[in-house]
């Protein structure tokens, strides 16, 4: 079999510059995986909170700690990022925002909307 001399031998994924739409797509997938991975812990916390009043108060007292609030902000960012990127993907499936410029603007809007959710939630948690 003939080998192509122009074929890359080593592909460094950290040096590839993706367009912002590609970054949004990858972050959408990663956020979805992380949200699914957090489901067992979320269901466990909900089950514990619904057991009794003391269990609820114990979980509520844990959630006022700065580390728990930071974790909650990360979870909210994951939800926001996944939600807004999903809306963007649905619109693109309907041929809305499929041009290069509209896709770039839509991708930046996804990042801006998810950041706005975190800023708003962070202000409410203080």
Secondary structure by P-SEA (a helix, b strand, c coil): cccccccccccccccccccaaaaaaaaaaaaaaaaaaaaaaaaaaaaaaaccaaaaaaaaaaaacaaaaaaaaaaaaaaaaaaaaaaaaaaaaacccccaaaaaaaaaaaaaaaaaaaaaaaaaac
